[in-house]
């Protein structure tokens, strides 16, 4: 019960913990999106070879760019949360 009350306490800010949690959940969703899209383009080779090839090439690049954008967003959120601590 002590562990549960520690998480439900309003004495310490939850912004950093929530940001890190959402960052890791975002990584999982982006990687799953990348794998699903890559599988889609691999299965699409029977219909249109050229378009499927570009899809297979572009999907890892798009996944890396999305992970980079997620990282930048998470760092911005953490820096805004740390600005509040430096003023006190």
C-alpha positions as CSV (number, residue, x, y, z in Angstrom):
1,X,0.0,0.0,0.0
2,X,2.9,2.3,0.6
3,X,4.1,2.0,-3.0
4,X,0.6,2.9,-4.3
5,X,0.3,5.9,-2.0
6,X,3.8,7.0,-3.2
7,X,2.5,7.2,-6.8
8,X,-0.7,8.9,-5.9
9,X,1.0,11.6,-3.8
10,X,0.6,15.2,-5.1
11,X,3.7,16.3,-3.3
12,X,6.1,15.5,-6.2
13,X,5.5,16.4,-9.8
14,X,4.5,13.6,-12.2
15,X,5.4,15.4,-15.4
16,X,8.8,13.8,-15.9
17,X,7.6,10.3,-15.2
18,X,4.6,10.8,-17.5
19,X,6.8,12.2,-20.2
20,X,9.2,9.3,-20.0
21,X,6.3,6.8,-20.0
22,X,4.6,8.4,-23.0
23,X,8.0,8.4,-24.8
24,X,8.5,4.7,-24.3
25,X,4.9,4.0,-25.4
26,X,5.4,6.2,-28.4
27,X,8.5,4.2,-29.3
28,X,6.5,1.0,-29.2
29,X,3.8,2.4,-31.4
30,X,6.2,3.8,-33.9
31,X,8.1,0.6,-34.2
32,X,4.9,-1.4,-34.5
33,X,3.7,1.0,-37.2
34,X,7.0,0.5,-39.1
35,X,6.9,-3.2,-38.9
36,X,3.2,-3.3,-40.1
37,X,3.9,-0.9,-42.9
38,X,7.0,-2.8,-44.0
39,X,5.0,-6.0,-44.0
40,X,2.3,-4.3,-46.1
41,X,4.9,-3.2,-48.7
42,X,6.5,-6.6,-48.8
43,X,3.1,-8.2,-49.5
44,X,2.4,-5.5,-52.2
45,X,5.2,-6.7,-54.4
46,X,2.8,-8.9,-56.4
47,X,0.6,-5.9,-57.4
48,X,3.1,-3.2,-58.2
49,X,6.8,-3.9,-58.0
50,X,8.1,-0.3,-58.3
51,X,5.8,1.2,-55.7
52,X,6.4,-1.7,-53.3
53,X,10.1,-1.3,-53.6
54,X,9.9,2.5,-52.8
55,X,7.6,1.6,-49.9
56,X,10.2,-0.9,-48.5
57,X,12.9,1.7,-48.9
58,X,10.9,4.6,-47.4
59,X,9.4,2.8,-44.4
60,X,12.6,2.6,-42.3
61,X,13.5,6.2,-43.2
62,X,10.0,7.4,-42.1
63,X,10.3,5.3,-38.9
64,X,13.6,6.8,-38.0
65,X,12.3,10.3,-38.7
66,X,9.3,9.7,-36.5
67,X,11.5,8.4,-33.7
68,X,13.6,11.5,-34.0
69,X,10.6,13.7,-33.8
70,X,9.4,11.8,-30.8
71,X,12.7,12.3,-29.1
72,X,12.8,16.0,-29.8
73,X,9.3,16.4,-28.5
74,X,10.1,14.5,-25.4
75,X,13.2,16.5,-24.8
76,X,11.3,19.8,-25.3
77,X,8.6,18.6,-22.8
78,X,11.3,17.7,-20.2
79,X,13.1,21.0,-20.7
80,X,9.9,22.9,-20.1
81,X,9.2,20.9,-17.0
82,X,12.8,21.6,-15.7
83,X,12.4,25.3,-16.3
84,X,9.8,25.4,-13.6
85,X,12.2,23.9,-11.1
86,X,15.0,26.4,-11.9
87,X,12.8,29.4,-11.0
88,X,12.1,28.2,-7.5
